Amino acid sequence: MRKYSALVLLFGVLVLGISNDTVVSIDPASELMLYGSSNVNKFKCECTDEFPRSTVKFNKGKNGTSATFSNAILDLGVAALDCGNKMMNKDLQRTLKGDEYPRIRIELVQVKQLDDKKMTDGVWATQVVEAGLTIAGVRKTIDLSVRTQQTEAGRFRFVSDKNILMTDFGLTPPRALMGTIRVNDLIRIHMDMLVDVEKGM
């Protein structure tokens, strides 16, 4: 089972106000994907990495509508991105300069807007999060819109999508077959996490 403990703990602290020692278990149906397209087809790449649990510090702002993080880091292995095709995996790793920069880093910096909706079954709330995204040694500040939902008692869902351009990170979209197949610049990062909170609420 893939472990997204670090990221989910961040989201848990973010929307639920849970403590650092809260224990969470991640449903194996949770997803962390990259979606892209070329002039001939579409593709998706799944992150198969396993992430250890980490301790995240969370400080809520005095106004109650913002918060800051420290040590809120998620490192993804470039080699752990599986596009379902060995040649495509190789092309993606080369494009992302995986030999020189083997990790993609997502670092949550602050919650810019906290949704004050009460977390009840089936109700979606949205949090705006500032994060640092580092790919191939280039760091960009991005905003993530994180949708949260309590699906049942003790179970929560966190969903976020973010479009990025490879060229913003100094990357050249790959080409194949003498340039006849061209991968588009736009990549969508998709996260859909299902979390069971075991204790610490």
C-alpha positions, -999 to +999 in steps of 0.1 A: +000+000+000+013+034-009+019+057+021+011+094+018+015+100+055+034+133+053+011+150+029-021+137+045-009+147+080-004+182+066-039+183+052-053+168+084-037+195+105-048+221+080-085+214+080-091+195+112-068+211+137-054+177+147-023+173+167+012+163+154+009+128+170-024+120+154-023+085+137-038+083+103-041+053+079-043+058+041-067+040+019-048+022-009-072+038-033-055+072-027-039+087-058-010+110-067-009+113-105+006+134-133-016+139-164-004+151-197-010+150-235+008+150-268-004+158-304-015+121-307-027+110-273-031+116-236-012+099-208-010+096-170+018+087-146+012+073-111+035+079-082+043+045-067+067+060-040+063+053-003+066+082+021+075+079+058+055+096+085+069+130+094+063+156+121+048+188+109+046+221+129+014+241+123+008+276+136-026+292+131-027+329+125-043+353+151-071+361+127-080+324+124-081+326+086-044+318+079-017+295+092+020+287+086+039+253+083+074+242+090+089+209+080+059+203+058+078+186+029+069+158+005+097+144-017+086+123-047+110+100-065+112+107-102+120+071-108+088+061-089+066+078-116+050+049-136+033+058-169+025+022-177+051+021-205+088+015-200+098+038-229+075+066-216+089+062-181+124+066-195+115+096-215+098+113-185+128+106-162+151+121-188+128+151-193+127+157-155+165+153-154+161+125-129+197+114-129+208+149-117+177+157-097+161+124-085+134+141-063+104+164-069+097+184-037+064+199-025+068+221+005+037+236+021+044+271+034+012+286+046-026+284+044-036+316+028-073+311+034-090+288+058-125+277+051-146+280+083-172+256+072-180+230+098-167+195+087-198+174+085-206+143+064-207+151+027-200+188+029-170+201+009-147+228+022-119+245+003-085+257+016-060+278-003-025+267+004+008+284-007+035+258-015+069+256-030+073+232-059+108+222-069+114+202-101+149+197-117+164+221-092+140+250-100+117+262-072+084+280-079+058+293-055+023+280-063-011+281-048-030+249-042-068+247-039-074+218-015-110+205-013-118+186+019-147+164+028-157+142+058-171+111+041-181+094+073-171+095+110-133+094+112-128+093+074-118+123+053-110+130+016-085+156+003-085+165-034-063+190-052-053+196-088-026+220-101-016+227-137+021+235-144+042+242-174+073+222-179+091+252-195+086+272-162+110+247-146+136+249-174+124+216-190+119+209-226+088+188-234+100+155-250+096+146-287+097+111-303+099+096-338+120+124-353+098+151-337+065+138-351+052+131-316+053+162-294+044+162-257+025+194-247+040+217-221+010+215-197+011+189-169-016+184-143-007+172-108-036+154-092-040+143-056-070+124-042-064+111-006-087+090+015-077+091+052-089+073+083-081+092+116-074+066+142-068+088+173-057+122+184-088+141+174 
